[in-house]
Amino acid sequence: MGRTPRVQLAFPDRKVLNMRARAGDWVEVLSKQEILRTLDKNGRLDGLPFMPQMFKYCGQRFRIYKTAYKTCDTVSGDYSGRRLQDGYHLSLRCDGDAYDGCQAGCLIFWKAAWLKPVEGPVQVQYMPRRLHSSREVASPNRCTERDVLGATKHQDIGGDVRYSCQATELLNYTQPLGWWDARQYVEAYRAGNQTLQQLARGFWYLAYYYGTLAFSDRWGRPARWLYNRFQAITGGIPFPRMKGTIPVGQSTPRCDLGLQPGDLVRVKSYEDILATLDGRLSNRGMSFDAELVPFCGKIFRVSTRVERFVDEKTGQMRRMNTPAVILEGTSCKALYSGRRMFCTRSIHSWWREIWLERVSIDACPRTALSSHQAAARAAAEHVHSA
């Protein structure tokens, strides 16, 4: 994990990020020309694509959200851990502009070679630097912004458009990472991604899950009951891997609320949601993952109504047959995910509308309101009191 970033070869006087950077540290995204010099003709560094929408962040400063030393395999369907060299997340998500409006909102990966350490949030007004010679512009080995854009999609033999982004190319810039490799958990703490308490809770859950055979149909029932009793007393999360009540093969119910961005909703109780799932924890083809359970019963705002997304496995654009929405503040924490535990990717959670119910502003905690909504409630309360 200590390999020297390539940018040091091109910019020997440039202070670049190193692997001692931690979550919370301030960094600045290098200029467009400096980043282009680290890329091959396909707009990649070590196989990781630099996506066109990332250029707009050049010269700006951000805090490191997490050190992306590991991620998870969402391409092959294995969902195991993967190791990434010199990777970081900056709380910046893909807006889908270069991918015909994909709405998945994936967290962007950044290589250390594209960042430099800084000491504070002072904003830098980036001015593109003009190249000094036509020979440098015409160099056949130099990656250009047009190359980066051109690498985002191609047509296959059948004429279908296939997209290439950081999500679809994940297996090309990561390596397998076994769950037993203890170094990844040490790195999770050392990098500031997880606290000791969070690590302890994750290991406790796994020990209980496998040690009591809580996953089994025959022996797991009393273990799951004891888990839920203890969590109810302590105010914790119920056992997050219960089974749906609808037999596999039967149709699962649907409910269309017509939700739009900004709407307030409450996630239904875990018990109510299980009643909409089959034995595979699926509702009309969408799984209810264990990572969604901690959000049950809580109130959120709708962020996105998902209608189209790029399929990470095929690179094809897919359209949703049944409505799904993304809620603000709900993303995978990888706390109950076994082989990919403590994955840093924070993938957005997707919600069927049948798992949600509308709520009014009056039912929403003030901390969950936007400034506009809070002002509206304050005005209503003033009129009512008068």
Disulfide bonds with the S-S distance in Angstrom:
none
